[in-house]
Amino acid sequence: MNNILSEVEELKELIINSEEYKEYKKYNDLLESNKEVKELVHKYTSLQKEIVLLEYNNKDISDKEKELDLLYSKLTNIDIYNKYLISSKELNNLITNIQNKFQEFFDSLVC
């Protein structure tokens, strides 16, 4: 059992040392240190939540959607943000692939 747990720890280290994680961390840190971009991201996510709430309450969201589109356009014109999105997607793909491999293995155990 200890051997298996140590292998899991090794996998965690491999992920942390992967290029996917390093790129993600780099651009995440750059976003966090850029007040202007961080504020735009916060506004964007807050507006998304607001739209969901409005939809839930059957309210008109057209103006909010326009505002959201405008914010998205601003964000996608920022190089750091685009690189963050790409790196985030690549890291997510890596993690999803690992999860899928484990799930396939666990499924094979019960069949």
N, C-alpha and C positions, 0 to 999 in steps of 0.2 A: 504493500500500500504506500509506504513512504517513497518508494521508487517512482510510482505513478505520480504522486504529488510533486515530486521534484521535477519530473518531466513537464508537468503543467507549468511549474514556475519557469522552466527553461523556455517553454512556448511563449509565455508572457514576455520574457526577455527578448526573444526573437522578434516578436511583434514590435516592441519598443525600439529595437535596433533596426527595424526594417526601413527601407527608403520611403515607403508609403507613410509610415508614422512620422518620420523625420520631416518630410515635406509638409504634412498636415500640421505638425507642431510649429514649424517655422512660420507658416502663413497664419495660423491661429494666433500666435504671439504678435505678429505684425498687425493683425486686425485689432487685437486687444490694446495695443499701444497707440493706435491711430484713433484719436478721439472723434474725428469727423466721421470716419467710416463706421466706427462702433455705434455712434449715435444714429446713423442711417439704418444700420442693421436692427437696432432696437426699435426704431420707429416702424420699420417694415414688419417685424414680428408682432409688434403690438397691434398694428393695423390688421394683420391677418386674424388675430384673435378677435378683434372687434367685429370684423366681417362675419366670422363664424357665429358670434353671439347675435348679431343682427339677423342673419339667416335663420337661426334657430327661432327667433321671435317673429319671423315672417316680415321683417322690415326691408325697406329698399336699400340695396347695397351699391347701386350704380355709381354714386359719387365716390364712395370709399374704394371701389374697384379701380376707378380712374386714378385716384390718389395712390393706390398700391402699385399700379402700372408705372406711374411716374417715378415712384421711389425705386422700383425694380430697374427701370432704365438708368437711373442715376448709379445704382449699385453696379450694374453690369458694365458700366463705363469705367469702373475702377479696377485697375489691373490686379491689385492685391486681393480684392474680393473674388475676382474670377479664378485666380490661382488657388485661393482658399477653397472655393467650391470644387474645383478639379481634384485637389489633394484630399478633400473630405470624401469625395466619391470614391477615389481610389482606395483609401483606407477602409471605407465601408465595404467595398468589394472584397478586399482581403479578409476582413473579419467575417463577412457573409460566407465566403468560400470555406473558411475554417469551420464555421458553425455547420455548414452543410455536410462537410466530411464527417464531423462528429455525429451528426444526426443520422447519416447513412450507416455508420458503424453501429450506433445504438439500435437503430431499426433492425439491423441484421441480427442482433443478439436476441431479440424477442420473437423473431419469426421462426 
